């Protein structure tokens, strides 16, 4: 083979490159296999639950009537948690990346990351013994003065174990995830873009709004979706905090609270037998599908935004 032909051919790959490429490919394939395994298990074990009788569905006429209040509670609690956590996470991430002094930013970053290491059971205990009782007077005030709003119709629950308390606990739990991802994305904004905006007379907030946010939009959406997925799948904290009755209600402070799919499975699985177990697994399949749809929609939104920016 001539020298010209050797140069025109593809370069010889090193052993380290081959090993790394195969490991990364195998890791991605392993995730797909695990995901497919979970989906197959939930489908096979959950199919009998779709045709379960009322005796196995807590008195509900069919599976849709059984799972709909749980879906509603899951989406409601996760949505409220995201509405609370996302602005806070953006503020904390911006303070770490652009506002706070470097030493203070490092400390704040460590403290936020430490929240992710706290077990969910601890959050549940904190919600029952500390947060709920201290929010009860606020709920009473809301029920007295803002009862004309359906969200605060009341009557307020004295223990504070409401869907709003559970959502606040979830917001604190997903705060580290959203903050950590957003912080890294904000810090990766091209320095030249920021300096150019400041050189043109923009204030720091204007620079962030015009340079940082457009660059980090995809990362913010991804962080929010990861936090939303964590909120929808959280089990123990919600099961411990929430005093659920399994109904559909937008009243956030009363004793009649919708439950969530994950909390319902955790509370009833040990006492269930036969088709009751299949019904719980079928509800888990519904949660799996909802999470997949939410993440798929988020990726579609991000991809569409990237195409428009190009």
Secondary structure, DSSP 4 states (H G I P E B T S, - for coil): --HHHHHHSPPPPPHHHHHHHHHHHHHHHHHHHHHHHHHHHHHHHHHHHHT--GGGTTT-SSHHHHHHHHHHHHHHHHHHHHHHHHHHHHHHHHIIIIIS-HHHHHHHHHHHHHHHTS-HHHHHHHIIIIIHHHHHHHHHHHHHHSTTSGGG-SPPPTT--SHHHHHHHHHHHHHHHHHHHHHHHHHTS-HHHHHHHHHTT--HHHHIIIIIHHHHHHHHHHHHHHHHHHHHH--HHHHHH--B-------SSSS-B---HHHHHHHHTTT--THHHHHHHHHHHHHHHHHHHHHHHHHHHHHHHHHHH-
